[in-house]
């Protein structure tokens, strides 16, 4: 898997870019709410593989001058969706809530081993992006939950353009993990903001 924090012409979805201005305004308004990870307001960006999460995270990170934690770095392999969410909570969100620096895990997908964690001092705003970012055990620390919705053909095309033959053998395995998590978590129903190719839908009260 490639680094999710740098958008490219192949990975940056034009539909998300088109509604970014409205998304930023909505994010700023919703971030007026309380911080739930110590002094850090966490923006969780969730959606299925290829939906445009990493591109939106990079754009919002630049706009808000906020660091980005990518769940892709925490999965530890193609069977690690649930493990990645657990690591997000234990290694990143819980330390931040305690006012401590987090040691963010990094998985090397090429070497298939864990790399040296990077240190994250408690920021004012943190963006967490990836499948599972909105799972209930992680969303409890989030001040805002964004869900990005895209049809499967669009998502699959983007994912394969990004990761090529590396991803193809694992698409069905990963999709099954996504479906199991979504059936349990019902993340889109709990999102403060839903982004589709048609625009934005705010569910916040």
N, CA and C atoms as an extended XYZ file, in Angstrom:
615
Properties=species:S:1:pos:R:3:atomname:S:1:resname:S:1:resid:I:1 pbc="F F F"
N         0.846       -1.197        0.000 N   UNK     1
C         0.000        0.000        0.000 CA  UNK     1
C         0.881        1.246        0.000 C   UNK     1
N         0.406        2.298       -0.622 N   UNK     2
C         1.198        3.504       -0.731 CA  UNK     2
C         0.910        4.439        0.415 C   UNK     2
N         1.769        5.458        0.582 N   UNK     3
C         1.564        6.444        1.639 CA  UNK     3
C         0.291        7.218        1.386 C   UNK     3
N        -0.612        7.322        2.380 N   UNK     4
C        -1.904        7.949        2.157 CA  UNK     4
C        -1.897        9.447        2.356 C   UNK     4
N        -0.782       10.045        2.703 N   UNK     5
C        -0.818       11.440        3.086 CA  UNK     5
C        -0.453       12.393        1.956 C   UNK     5
N        -0.047       11.882        0.794 N   UNK     6
C         0.329       12.742       -0.309 CA  UNK     6
C        -0.549       12.468       -1.513 C   UNK     6
N        -1.502       13.361       -1.857 N   UNK     7
C        -2.373       13.119       -2.980 CA  UNK     7
C        -1.623       13.210       -4.291 C   UNK     7
N        -1.998       12.390       -5.267 N   UNK     8
C        -1.451       12.452       -6.606 CA  UNK     8
C        -2.591       12.569       -7.585 C   UNK     8
N        -2.287       12.786       -8.848 N   UNK     9
C        -3.347       12.905       -9.849 CA  UNK     9
C        -4.117       11.612       -9.990 C   UNK     9
N        -3.484       10.481       -9.641 N   UNK    10
C        -4.175        9.196       -9.762 CA  UNK    10
C        -5.067        8.934       -8.567 C   UNK    10
N        -4.721        9.470       -7.387 N   UNK    11
C        -5.468        9.133       -6.187 CA  UNK    11
C        -6.397       10.246       -5.740 C   UNK    11
N        -6.160       11.466       -6.198 N   UNK    12
C        -6.979       12.572       -5.711 CA  UNK    12
C        -8.311       12.580       -6.430 C   UNK    12
N        -9.424       12.266       -5.777 N   UNK    13
C       -10.712       12.158       -6.434 CA  UNK    13
C       -11.283       13.537       -6.760 C   UNK    13
N       -11.684       13.724       -8.003 N   UNK    14
C       -12.209       15.029       -8.402 CA  UNK    14
C       -13.509       15.354       -7.699 C   UNK    14
N       -14.288       14.343       -7.347 N   UNK    15
C       -15.545       14.614       -6.667 CA  UNK    15
C       -15.309       15.176       -5.270 C   UNK    15
N       -14.351       14.618       -4.541 N   UNK    16
C       -14.045       15.134       -3.212 CA  UNK    16
C       -13.453       16.532       -3.311 C   UNK    16
N       -12.550       16.739       -4.264 N   UNK    17
C       -11.937       18.052       -4.419 CA  UNK    17
C       -12.994       19.106       -4.723 C   UNK    17
N       -14.013       18.731       -5.468 N   UNK    18
C       -15.042       19.685       -5.870 CA  UNK    18
C       -15.850       20.193       -4.687 C   UNK    18
N       -16.021       19.378       -3.663 N   UNK    19
C       -16.827       19.803       -2.510 CA  UNK    19
C       -15.958       20.161       -1.309 C   UNK    19
N       -14.642       20.252       -1.522 N   UNK    20
C       -13.751       20.486       -0.388 CA  UNK    20
C       -14.054       21.792        0.330 C   UNK    20
N       -14.330       22.863       -0.421 N   UNK    21
C       -14.595       24.145        0.227 CA  UNK    21
C       -15.738       24.050        1.219 C   UNK    21
N       -16.825       23.411        0.805 N   UNK    22
C       -17.964       23.237        1.705 CA  UNK    22
C       -17.610       22.321        2.861 C   UNK    22
N       -16.790       21.315        2.604 N   UNK    23
C       -16.383       20.400        3.667 CA  UNK    23
C       -15.574       21.127        4.730 C   UNK    23
N       -14.656       21.998        4.300 N   UNK    24
C       -13.831       22.734        5.254 CA  UNK    24
C       -14.695       23.618        6.138 C   UNK    24
N       -15.685       24.299        5.552 N   UNK    25
C       -16.581       25.137        6.340 CA  UNK    25
C       -17.339       24.298        7.363 C   UNK    25
N       -17.820       23.131        6.945 N   UNK    26
C       -18.558       22.255        7.858 CA  UNK    26
C       -17.647       21.742        8.964 C   UNK    26
N       -16.400       21.390        8.604 N   UNK    27
C       -15.450       20.899        9.598 CA  UNK    27
C       -15.178       21.979       10.641 C   UNK    27
N       -14.938       23.195       10.182 N   UNK    28
C       -14.646       24.276       11.126 CA  UNK    28
C       -15.819       24.508       12.069 C   UNK    28
N       -17.021       24.420       11.562 N   UNK    29
C       -18.196       24.641       12.418 CA  UNK    29
C       -18.333       23.523       13.436 C   UNK    29
N       -18.179       22.282       12.987 N   UNK    30
C       -18.363       21.152       13.890 CA  UNK    30
C       -17.226       21.034       14.901 C   UNK    30
N       -16.059       21.578       14.555 N   UNK    31
C       -14.937       21.516       15.481 CA  UNK    31
C       -15.074       22.501       16.633 C   UNK    31
N       -16.146       23.275       16.635 N   UNK    32
C       -16.388       24.148       17.776 CA  UNK    32
C       -16.826       23.350       18.999 C   UNK    32
N       -17.145       22.091       18.789 N   UNK    33
C       -17.546       21.231       19.895 CA  UNK    33
C       -16.358       20.845       20.764 C   UNK    33
N       -16.600       20.082       21.829 N   UNK    34
C       -15.534       19.746       22.790 CA  UNK    34
C       -14.502       18.773       22.228 C   UNK    34
N       -13.274       18.903       22.725 N   UNK    35
C       -12.227       17.921       22.433 CA  UNK    35
C       -12.499       16.666       23.241 C   UNK    35
N       -12.262       15.505       22.652 N   UNK    36
C       -12.529       14.241       23.328 CA  UNK    36
C       -11.281       13.375       23.485 C   UNK    36
N       -10.139       13.886       23.034 N   UNK    37
C        -8.876       13.172       23.211 CA  UNK    37
C        -7.918       14.107       23.934 C   UNK    37
N        -8.189       14.327       25.215 N   UNK    38
C        -7.431       15.331       25.955 CA  UNK    38
C        -7.770       16.705       25.419 C   UNK    38
N        -6.750       17.458       25.008 N   UNK    39
C        -6.966       18.780       24.423 CA  UNK    39
C        -7.041       18.725       22.900 C   UNK    39
N        -7.017       17.513       22.353 N   UNK    40
C        -6.983       17.341       20.901 CA  UNK    40
C        -8.373       17.065       20.341 C   UNK    40
N        -8.735       17.821       19.316 N   UNK    41
C        -9.954       17.562       18.567 CA  UNK    41
C        -9.596       16.648       17.392 C   UNK    41
N       -10.199       15.482       17.374 N   UNK    42
C        -9.893       14.477       16.354 CA  UNK    42
C       -10.964       14.503       15.274 C   UNK    42
N       -10.526       14.587       14.027 N   UNK    43
C       -11.412       14.431       12.869 CA  UNK    43
C       -11.173       13.030       12.326 C   UNK    43
N       -12.178       12.179       12.361 N   UNK    44
C       -12.070       10.818       11.839 CA  UNK    44
C       -12.690       10.774       10.447 C   UNK    44
N       -11.927       10.293        9.476 N   UNK    45
C       -12.406       10.176        8.101 CA  UNK    45
C       -12.453        8.697        7.745 C   UNK    45
N       -13.650        8.197        7.504 N   UNK    46
C       -13.851        6.776        7.236 CA  UNK    46
C       -14.529        6.610        5.880 C   UNK    46
N       -14.513        5.399        5.397 N   UNK    47
C       -15.106        5.061        4.106 CA  UNK    47
C       -14.425        3.805        3.609 C   UNK    47
N       -15.011        3.162        2.630 N   UNK    48
C       -14.436        1.920        2.141 CA  UNK    48
C       -13.214        2.191        1.270 C   UNK    48
N       -12.471        1.146        0.988 N   UNK    49
C       -11.224        1.288        0.246 CA  UNK    49
C       -11.444        1.987       -1.084 C   UNK    49
N       -10.604        2.981       -1.372 N   UNK    50
C       -10.690        3.704       -2.634 CA  UNK    50
C       -11.698        4.826       -2.657 C   UNK    50
N       -12.312        5.153       -1.517 N   UNK    51
C       -13.357        6.176       -1.491 CA  UNK    51
C       -12.798        7.591       -1.568 C   UNK    51
N       -11.536        7.791       -1.217 N   UNK    52
C       -10.941        9.125       -1.244 CA  UNK    52
C       -10.575        9.673        0.119 C   UNK    52
N       -10.473        8.796        1.104 N   UNK    53
C       -10.184        9.222        2.484 CA  UNK    53
C        -8.828        9.908        2.608 C   UNK    53
N        -7.802        9.273        2.050 N   UNK    54
C        -6.449        9.808        2.214 CA  UNK    54
C        -6.279       11.140        1.507 C   UNK    54
N        -6.932       11.294        0.354 N   UNK    55
C        -6.844       12.564       -0.370 CA  UNK    55
C        -7.516       13.678        0.415 C   UNK    55
N        -8.688       13.409        0.950 N   UNK    56
C        -9.379       14.417        1.752 CA  UNK    56
C        -8.576       14.732        3.015 C   UNK    56
N        -7.999       13.705        3.635 N   UNK    57
C        -7.205       13.925        4.851 CA  UNK    57
C        -6.017       14.838        4.570 C   UNK    57
N        -5.336       14.607        3.452 N   UNK    58
C        -4.185       15.440        3.115 CA  UNK    58
C        -4.609       16.881        2.862 C   UNK    58
N        -5.720       17.061        2.174 N   UNK    59
C        -6.197       18.412        1.871 CA  UNK    59
C        -6.644       19.136        3.136 C   UNK    59
N        -7.382       18.438        3.992 N   UNK    60
C        -7.800       19.047        5.257 CA  UNK    60
C        -6.606       19.291        6.175 C   UNK    60
N        -5.643       18.367        6.149 N   UNK    61
C        -4.458       18.560        6.963 CA  UNK    61
C        -3.714       19.830        6.592 C   UNK    61
N        -3.609       20.078        5.302 N   UNK    62
C        -2.970       21.309        4.843 CA  UNK    62
C        -3.786       22.535        5.242 C   UNK    62
N        -5.097       22.443        5.096 N   UNK    63
C        -5.974       23.581        5.393 CA  UNK    63
C        -5.960       23.916        6.882 C   UNK    63
N        -5.993       22.885        7.723 N   UNK    64
C        -6.084       23.090        9.171 CA  UNK    64
C        -4.725       23.036        9.855 C   UNK    64
N        -3.666       22.780        9.081 N   UNK    65
C        -2.317       22.623        9.638 CA  UNK    65
C        -2.310       21.564       10.736 C   UNK    65
N        -2.912       20.442       10.406 N   UNK    66
C        -3.074       19.354       11.376 CA  UNK    66
C        -2.320       18.115       10.900 C   UNK    66
N        -1.701       17.373       11.810 N   UNK    67
C        -1.061       16.112       11.432 CA  UNK    67
C        -2.114       15.069       11.060 C   UNK    67
N        -1.671       14.087       10.294 N   UNK    68
C        -2.550       13.008        9.838 CA  UNK    68
C        -1.996       11.672       10.309 C   UNK    68
N        -2.843       10.876       10.937 N   UNK    69
C        -2.511        9.485       11.250 CA  UNK    69
C        -3.306        8.607       10.300 C   UNK    69
N        -2.595        7.777        9.538 N   UNK    70
C        -3.229        6.886        8.566 CA  UNK    70
C        -3.348        5.482        9.147 C   UNK    70
N        -4.559        4.977        9.181 N   UNK    71
C        -4.753        3.616        9.679 CA  UNK    71
C        -4.009        2.592        8.834 C   UNK    71
N        -3.755        2.933        7.596 N   UNK    72
C        -2.992        2.047        6.724 CA  UNK    72
C        -1.656        1.652        7.363 C   UNK    72
N        -1.101        2.549        8.162 N   UNK    73
C         0.166        2.269        8.828 CA  UNK    73
C         0.008        1.368       10.045 C   UNK    73
N        -1.230        1.123       10.463 N   UNK    74
C        -1.481        0.396       11.705 CA  UNK    74
C        -2.059       -1.001       11.496 C   UNK    74
N        -2.488       -1.331       10.276 N   UNK    75
C        -3.155       -2.620       10.064 CA  UNK    75
C        -2.212       -3.803       10.259 C   UNK    75
N        -0.971       -3.658        9.829 N   UNK    76
C        -0.015       -4.752        9.995 CA  UNK    76
C        -0.245       -5.919        9.063 C   UNK    76
N        -0.884       -5.686        7.923 N   UNK    77
C        -1.125       -6.753        6.959 CA  UNK    77
C        -2.556       -6.745        6.459 C   UNK    77
N        -2.815       -7.559        5.453 N   UNK    78
C        -4.111       -7.535        4.778 CA  UNK    78
C        -5.253       -8.099        5.625 C   UNK    78
N        -4.938       -8.785        6.694 N   UNK    79
C        -5.984       -9.332        7.560 CA  UNK    79
C        -6.135       -8.504        8.838 C   UNK    79
N        -5.619       -7.276        8.851 N   UNK    80
C        -5.477       -6.536       10.095 CA  UNK    80
C        -6.412       -5.363       10.314 C   UNK    80
N        -7.587       -5.354        9.719 N   UNK    81
C        -8.478       -4.206        9.895 CA  UNK    81
C        -8.829       -3.973       11.366 C   UNK    81
N        -9.294       -4.997       12.042 N   UNK    82
C        -9.659       -4.845       13.452 CA  UNK    82
C        -8.432       -4.516       14.304 C   UNK    82
N        -7.312       -5.141       13.997 N   UNK    83
C        -6.079       -4.876       14.735 CA  UNK    83
C        -5.664       -3.414       14.591 C   UNK    83
N        -5.834       -2.858       13.400 N   UNK    84
C        -5.474       -1.469       13.181 CA  UNK    84
C        -6.290       -0.511       14.036 C   UNK    84
N        -7.585       -0.787       14.165 N   UNK    85
C        -8.426        0.067       14.998 CA  UNK    85
C        -8.018       -0.048       16.460 C   UNK    85
N        -7.724       -1.268       16.903 N   UNK    86
C        -7.275       -1.451       18.287 CA  UNK    86
C        -5.982       -0.675       18.560 C   UNK    86
N        -5.048       -0.713       17.618 N   UNK    87
C        -3.784        0.016       17.775 CA  UNK    87
C        -4.009        1.523       17.772 C   UNK    87
N        -4.936        1.974       16.938 N   UNK    88
C        -5.258        3.397       16.907 CA  UNK    88
C        -5.681        3.864       18.293 C   UNK    88
N        -6.531        3.085       18.935 N   UNK    89
C        -7.021        3.459       20.265 CA  UNK    89
C        -5.910        3.379       21.299 C   UNK    89
N        -5.218        2.247       21.352 N   UNK    90
C        -4.250        2.033       22.436 CA  UNK    90
C        -2.960        2.835       22.267 C   UNK    90
N        -2.486        2.992       21.030 N   UNK    91
C        -1.185        3.623       20.812 CA  UNK    91
C        -1.276        5.115       20.533 C   UNK    91
N        -2.448        5.571       20.068 N   UNK    92
C        -2.568        6.974       19.662 CA  UNK    92
C        -3.592        7.734       20.502 C   UNK    92
N        -4.830        7.277       20.505 N   UNK    93
C        -5.898        8.069       21.111 CA  UNK    93
C        -5.853        8.070       22.634 C   UNK    93
N        -5.575        6.924       23.230 N   UNK    94
C        -5.512        6.895       24.696 CA  UNK    94
C        -4.372        7.752       25.243 C   UNK    94
N        -3.151        7.684       24.682 N   UNK    95
C        -2.104        8.592       25.169 CA  UNK    95
C        -2.472       10.065       25.003 C   UNK    95
N        -3.071       10.427       23.883 N   UNK    96
C        -3.452       11.826       23.676 CA  UNK    96
C        -4.485       12.256       24.712 C   UNK    96
N        -5.422       11.394       25.004 N   UNK    97
C        -6.427       11.733       26.019 CA  UNK    97
C        -5.776       11.966       27.374 C   UNK    97
N        -4.690       11.259       27.629 N   UNK    98
C        -3.967       11.426       28.893 CA  UNK    98
C        -2.994       12.603       28.856 C   UNK    98
N        -2.962       13.327       27.734 N   UNK    99
C        -2.066       14.462       27.617 CA  UNK    99
C        -0.633       14.087       27.324 C   UNK    99
N        -0.417       12.870       26.852 N   UNK   100
C         0.935       12.375       26.582 CA  UNK   100
C         1.183       12.287       25.079 C   UNK   100
N         2.453       12.249       24.710 N   UNK   101
C         2.812       12.027       23.310 CA  UNK   101
C         2.452       10.591       22.923 C   UNK   101
N         2.049       10.415       21.671 N   UNK   102
C         1.734        9.086       21.148 CA  UNK   102
C         2.895        8.591       20.300 C   UNK   102
N         3.166        7.313       20.399 N   UNK   103
C         4.138        6.676       19.512 CA  UNK   103
C         3.347        5.927       18.449 C   UNK   103
N         3.259        6.530       17.270 N   UNK   104
C         2.374        6.035       16.221 CA  UNK   104
C         3.050        4.894       15.458 C   UNK   104
N         2.459        3.703       15.468 N   UNK   105
C         3.069        2.571       14.753 CA  UNK   105
C         3.138        2.825       13.253 C   UNK   105
N         4.109        2.177       12.609 N   UNK   106
C         4.255        2.258       11.156 CA  UNK   106
C         4.570        0.864       10.615 C   UNK   106
N         3.713        0.375        9.751 N   UNK   107
C         3.940       -0.939        9.150 CA  UNK   107
C         4.518       -0.765        7.754 C   UNK   107
N         5.591       -1.491        7.462 N   UNK   108
C         6.220       -1.466        6.148 CA  UNK   108
C         5.593       -2.570        5.299 C   UNK   108
N         4.763       -2.169        4.346 N   UNK   109
C         4.032       -3.141        3.533 CA  UNK   109
C         4.942       -3.898        2.575 C   UNK   109
N         6.068       -3.315        2.210 N   UNK   110
C         7.000       -3.981        1.305 CA  UNK   110
C         7.818       -5.027        2.064 C   UNK   110
N         8.389       -4.606        3.195 N   UNK   111
C         9.194       -5.531        4.003 CA  UNK   111
C         8.330       -6.474        4.839 C   UNK   111
N         7.056       -6.123        4.993 N   UNK   112
C         6.117       -6.906        5.806 CA  UNK   112
C         6.589       -7.032        7.244 C   UNK   112
N         6.982       -5.890        7.791 N   UNK   113
C         7.411       -5.844        9.186 CA  UNK   113
C         7.166       -4.445        9.734 C   UNK   113
N         7.180       -4.332       11.059 N   UNK   114
C         6.936       -3.051       11.694 CA  UNK   114
C         8.189       -2.195       11.674 C   UNK   114
N         8.012       -0.934       11.338 N   UNK   115
C         9.093        0.038       11.318 CA  UNK   115
C         9.090        0.810       12.643 C   UNK   115
N        10.013        1.735       12.781 N   UNK   116
C        10.107        2.535       14.000 CA  UNK   116
C         8.908        3.479       14.101 C   UNK   116
N         8.218        3.514       15.245 N   UNK   117
C         7.084        4.443       15.397 CA  UNK   117
C         7.550        5.890       15.311 C   UNK   117
N         6.626        6.768       14.933 N   UNK   118
C         6.940        8.195       14.972 CA  UNK   118
C         6.202        8.836       16.143 C   UNK   118
N         6.811        9.865       16.694 N   UNK   119
C         6.286       10.494       17.907 CA  UNK   119
C         5.353       11.639       17.542 C   UNK   119
N         4.167       11.606       18.125 N   UNK   120
C         3.162       12.637       17.901 CA  UNK   120
C         2.868       13.340       19.221 C   UNK   120
N         3.340       14.564       19.355 N   UNK   121
C         2.986       15.365       20.523 CA  UNK   121
C         1.517       15.783       20.397 C   UNK   121
N         0.805       15.951       21.517 N   UNK   122
C        -0.628       16.270       21.437 CA  UNK   122
C        -0.879       17.537       20.616 C   UNK   122
N        -1.548       17.424       19.467 N   UNK   123
C        -1.839       18.594       18.649 CA  UNK   123
C        -3.203       19.181       19.005 C   UNK   123
N        -3.477       20.361       18.513 N   UNK   124
C        -4.799       20.953       18.713 CA  UNK   124
C        -5.850       20.200       17.921 C   UNK   124
N        -5.493       19.850       16.683 N   UNK   125
C        -6.385       19.086       15.811 CA  UNK   125
C        -5.593       17.932       15.219 C   UNK   125
N        -6.195       16.752       15.178 N   UNK   126
C        -5.591       15.571       14.564 CA  UNK   126
C        -6.576       14.965       13.586 C   UNK   126
N        -6.083       14.612       12.416 N   UNK   127
C        -6.908       13.917       11.437 CA  UNK   127
C        -6.513       12.445       11.427 C   UNK   127
N        -7.495       11.584       11.603 N   UNK   128
C        -7.283       10.144       11.515 CA  UNK   128
C        -8.073        9.649       10.312 C   UNK   128
N        -7.392        8.981        9.397 N   UNK   129
C        -8.087        8.526        8.193 CA  UNK   129
C        -7.828        7.049        7.946 C   UNK   129
N        -8.840        6.386        7.422 N   UNK   130
C        -8.701        4.988        7.055 CA  UNK   130
C        -9.957        4.208        7.377 C   UNK   130
N       -10.062        3.039        6.770 N   UNK   131
C       -11.185        2.159        7.066 CA  UNK   131
C       -11.139        1.808        8.552 C   UNK   131
N       -12.225        2.047        9.255 N   UNK   132
C       -12.282        1.759       10.682 CA  UNK   132
C       -12.074        2.965       11.566 C   UNK   132
N       -11.725        4.112       10.971 N   UNK   133
C       -11.505        5.318       11.787 CA  UNK   133
C       -12.750        5.711       12.560 C   UNK   133
N       -13.923        5.337       12.040 N   UNK   134
C       -15.170        5.681       12.700 CA  UNK   134
C       -15.776        4.567       13.527 C   UNK   134
N       -15.042        3.462       13.715 N   UNK   135
C       -15.538        2.401       14.597 CA  UNK   135
C       -15.804        2.982       15.982 C   UNK   135
N       -16.806        2.464       16.667 N   UNK   136
C       -17.251        3.091       17.922 CA  UNK   136
C       -16.132        3.257       18.938 C   UNK   136
N       -15.253        2.261       19.048 N   UNK   137
C       -14.209        2.353       20.066 CA  UNK   137
C       -13.198        3.449       19.747 C   UNK   137
N       -13.084        3.836       18.465 N   UNK   138
C       -12.215        4.956       18.092 CA  UNK   138
C       -13.000        6.260       18.033 C   UNK   138
N       -14.238        6.187       17.571 N   UNK   139
C       -15.057        7.395       17.420 CA  UNK   139
C       -15.368        8.048       18.762 C   UNK   139
N       -15.250        7.302       19.843 N   UNK   140
C       -15.478        7.876       21.174 CA  UNK   140
C       -14.509        9.015       21.473 C   UNK   140
N       -13.391        9.065       20.753 N   UNK   141
C       -12.390       10.107       20.959 CA  UNK   141
C       -12.512       11.225       19.921 C   UNK   141
N       -13.399       11.085       18.970 N   UNK   142
C       -13.473       12.007       17.838 CA  UNK   142
C       -14.455       13.143       18.097 C   UNK   142
N       -14.057       14.337       17.698 N   UNK   143
C       -14.956       15.486       17.741 CA  UNK   143
C       -15.806       15.563       16.485 C   UNK   143
N       -15.369       14.875       15.429 N   UNK   144
C       -16.117       14.887       14.171 CA  UNK   144
C       -15.830       13.611       13.407 C   UNK   144
N       -16.891       13.022       12.847 N   UNK   145
C       -16.764       11.819       12.037 CA  UNK   145
C       -17.280       12.109       10.630 C   UNK   145
N       -16.410       11.893        9.648 N   UNK   146
C       -16.762       12.086        8.235 CA  UNK   146
C       -16.797       10.721        7.560 C   UNK   146
N       -17.840       10.488        6.783 N   UNK   147
C       -17.932        9.268        5.981 CA  UNK   147
C       -17.923        9.670        4.505 C   UNK   147
N       -17.092        8.992        3.704 N   UNK   148
C       -17.049        9.223        2.262 CA  UNK   148
C       -17.651        8.014        1.563 C   UNK   148
N       -18.614        8.267        0.712 N   UNK   149
C       -19.354        7.205        0.020 CA  UNK   149
C       -19.071        7.263       -1.476 C   UNK   149
N       -18.684        6.129       -2.045 N   UNK   150
C       -18.454        6.022       -3.479 CA  UNK   150
C       -18.905        4.643       -3.950 C   UNK   150
N       -19.384        4.525       -5.201 N   UNK   151
C       -19.754        3.212       -5.736 CA  UNK   151
C       -18.539        2.299       -5.848 C   UNK   151
N       -18.764        1.003       -5.748 N   UNK   152
C       -17.658        0.053       -5.781 CA  UNK   152
C       -16.814        0.148       -7.056 C   UNK   152
N       -17.406        0.276       -8.248 N   UNK   153
C       -16.549        0.345       -9.444 CA  UNK   153
C       -15.558        1.511       -9.395 C   UNK   153
N       -16.000        2.646       -8.868 N   UNK   154
C       -15.111        3.809       -8.755 CA  UNK   154
C       -14.010        3.530       -7.743 C   UNK   154
N       -14.397        2.972       -6.602 N   UNK   155
C       -13.419        2.694       -5.555 CA  UNK   155
C       -12.383        1.670       -6.017 C   UNK   155
N       -12.860        0.642       -6.683 N   UNK   156
C       -11.957       -0.420       -7.118 CA  UNK   156
C       -10.968        0.099       -8.149 C   UNK   156
N       -11.457        0.927       -9.062 N   UNK   157
C       -10.566        1.502      -10.071 CA  UNK   157
C        -9.487        2.343       -9.420 C   UNK   157
N        -9.885        3.191       -8.472 N   UNK   158
C        -8.906        4.035       -7.785 CA  UNK   158
C        -7.882        3.208       -7.020 C   UNK   158
N        -8.367        2.200       -6.302 N   UNK   159
C        -7.463        1.378       -5.494 CA  UNK   159
C        -6.439        0.670       -6.364 C   UNK   159
N        -6.878        0.161       -7.506 N   UNK   160
C        -5.958       -0.560       -8.379 CA  UNK   160
C        -5.018        0.398       -9.098 C   UNK   160
N        -5.484        1.604       -9.406 N   UNK   161
C        -4.583        2.607       -9.991 CA  UNK   161
C        -3.496        2.993       -8.991 C   UNK   161
N        -3.868        3.035       -7.714 N   UNK   162
C        -2.935        3.427       -6.665 CA  UNK   162
C        -1.952        2.317       -6.340 C   UNK   162
N        -2.463        1.103       -6.121 N   UNK   163
C        -1.630        0.007       -5.622 CA  UNK   163
C        -1.373       -1.084       -6.652 C   UNK   163
N        -2.065       -1.025       -7.793 N   UNK   164
C        -1.807       -1.960       -8.869 CA  UNK   164
C        -1.983       -3.410       -8.473 C   UNK   164
N        -1.087       -4.256       -9.000 N   UNK   165
C        -1.212       -5.701       -8.799 CA  UNK   165
C        -1.014       -6.096       -7.344 C   UNK   165
N        -0.441       -5.197       -6.536 N   UNK   166
C        -0.234       -5.516       -5.124 CA  UNK   166
C        -1.555       -5.750       -4.414 C   UNK   166
N        -2.564       -4.957       -4.759 N   UNK   167
C        -3.849       -4.999       -4.061 CA  UNK   167
C        -4.782       -6.065       -4.633 C   UNK   167
N        -4.710       -6.290       -5.936 N   UNK   168
C        -5.696       -7.132       -6.613 CA  UNK   168
C        -5.976       -8.471       -5.929 C   UNK   168
N        -4.966       -9.232       -5.504 N   UNK   169
C        -5.264      -10.541       -4.896 CA  UNK   169
C        -5.970      -10.438       -3.545 C   UNK   169
N        -5.959       -9.243       -2.938 N   UNK   170
C        -6.487       -9.095       -1.583 CA  UNK   170
C        -7.790       -8.299       -1.535 C   UNK   170
N        -8.288       -7.872       -2.683 N   UNK   171
C        -9.486       -7.023       -2.697 CA  UNK   171
C       -10.653       -7.682       -1.986 C   UNK   171
N       -10.945       -8.932       -2.322 N   UNK   172
C       -12.100       -9.622       -1.730 CA  UNK   172
C       -11.896       -9.860       -0.238 C   UNK   172
N       -10.679      -10.207        0.175 N   UNK   173
C       -10.397      -10.418        1.595 CA  UNK   173
C       -10.629       -9.131        2.383 C   UNK   173
N       -10.123       -8.035        1.851 N   UNK   174
C       -10.269       -6.761        2.548 CA  UNK   174
C       -11.731       -6.315        2.557 C   UNK   174
N       -12.419       -6.493        1.428 N   UNK   175
C       -13.823       -6.098        1.342 CA  UNK   175
C       -14.672       -6.859        2.354 C   UNK   175
N       -14.358       -8.128        2.580 N   UNK   176
C       -15.109       -8.918        3.556 CA  UNK   176
C       -14.923       -8.364        4.960 C   UNK   176
N       -13.716       -7.923        5.280 N   UNK   177
C       -13.473       -7.319        6.594 CA  UNK   177
C       -14.235       -5.999        6.733 C   UNK   177
N       -14.242       -5.210        5.658 N   UNK   178
C       -14.995       -3.954        5.674 CA  UNK   178
C       -16.473       -4.214        5.919 C   UNK   178
N       -17.026       -5.180        5.200 N   UNK   179
C       -18.459       -5.463        5.304 CA  UNK   179
C       -18.821       -5.932        6.711 C   UNK   179
N       -17.985       -6.776        7.293 N   UNK   180
C       -18.257       -7.253        8.649 CA  UNK   180
C       -18.221       -6.099        9.644 C   UNK   180
N       -17.250       -5.211        9.503 N   UNK   181
C       -17.158       -4.082       10.415 CA  UNK   181
C       -18.339       -3.134       10.239 C   UNK   181
N       -18.709       -2.857        8.997 N   UNK   182
C       -19.809       -1.918        8.758 CA  UNK   182
C       -21.143       -2.477        9.233 C   UNK   182
N       -21.335       -3.789        9.094 N   UNK   183
C       -22.572       -4.397        9.574 CA  UNK   183
C       -22.714       -4.225       11.079 C   UNK   183
N       -21.599       -4.280       11.776 N   UNK   184
C       -21.607       -4.135       13.231 CA  UNK   184
C       -21.610       -2.665       13.664 C   UNK   184
N       -20.808       -1.856       13.010 N   UNK   185
C       -20.583       -0.487       13.465 CA  UNK   185
C       -21.583        0.528       12.905 C   UNK   185
N       -22.141        0.267       11.726 N   UNK   186
C       -23.092        1.189       11.079 CA  UNK   186
C       -22.521        2.616       11.063 C   UNK   186
N       -21.289        2.713       10.630 N   UNK   187
C       -20.571        3.982       10.666 CA  UNK   187
C       -21.245        5.099        9.886 C   UNK   187
N       -21.734        4.872        8.656 N   UNK   188
C       -22.364        5.982        7.931 CA  UNK   188
C       -23.550        6.594        8.679 C   UNK   188
N       -24.270        5.777        9.427 N   UNK   189
C       -25.438        6.271       10.158 CA  UNK   189
C       -25.048        7.180       11.317 C   UNK   189
N       -23.805        7.079       11.773 N   UNK   190
C       -23.345        7.875       12.914 CA  UNK   190
C       -22.495        9.072       12.504 C   UNK   190
N       -22.244        9.223       11.206 N   UNK   191
C       -21.344       10.281       10.741 CA  UNK   191
C       -21.960       11.663       10.931 C   UNK   191
N       -21.103       12.625       11.268 N   UNK   192
C       -21.534       14.024       11.332 CA  UNK   192
C       -21.664       14.613        9.939 C   UNK   192
N       -20.858       14.100        9.018 N   UNK   193
C       -20.837       14.623        7.657 CA  UNK   193
C       -20.626       13.468        6.694 C   UNK   193
N       -21.473       13.380        5.682 N   UNK   194
C       -21.336       12.364        4.641 CA  UNK   194
C       -20.996       13.067        3.333 C   UNK   194
N       -19.939       12.621        2.681 N   UNK   195
C       -19.501       13.198        1.420 CA  UNK   195
C       -19.727       12.178        0.313 C   UNK   195
N       -20.430       12.600       -0.722 N   UNK   196
C       -20.646       11.774       -1.903 CA  UNK   196
C       -20.245       12.582       -3.138 C   UNK   196
N       -20.320       11.957       -4.302 N   UNK   197
C       -20.001       12.656       -5.534 CA  UNK   197
C       -20.965       13.813       -5.764 C   UNK   197
N       -22.149       13.777       -5.128 N   UNK   198
C       -23.160       14.823       -5.308 CA  UNK   198
C       -22.999       15.975       -4.339 C   UNK   198
N       -22.166       15.815       -3.315 N   UNK   199
C       -21.970       16.911       -2.373 CA  UNK   199
C       -21.883       16.433       -0.941 C   UNK   199
N       -22.387       17.262       -0.015 N   UNK   200
C       -22.288       17.005        1.417 CA  UNK   200
C       -23.662       16.819        2.016 C   UNK   200
N       -23.687       15.985        3.065 N   UNK   201
C       -24.918       15.820        3.841 CA  UNK   201
C       -24.529       15.824        5.308 C   UNK   201
N       -24.952       16.839        6.032 N   UNK   202
C       -24.616       16.931        7.453 CA  UNK   202
C       -25.681       16.243        8.273 C   UNK   202
N       -25.239       15.333        9.160 N   UNK   203
C       -26.174       14.616       10.030 CA  UNK   203
C       -26.083       15.125       11.461 C   UNK   203
N       -25.197       16.088       11.684 N   UNK   204
C       -25.034       16.605       13.040 CA  UNK   204
C       -26.264       17.377       13.461 C   UNK   204
N       -26.602       17.205       14.738 N   UNK   205
C       -27.767       17.916       15.295 CA  UNK   205
C       -27.324       19.229       15.906 C   UNK   205
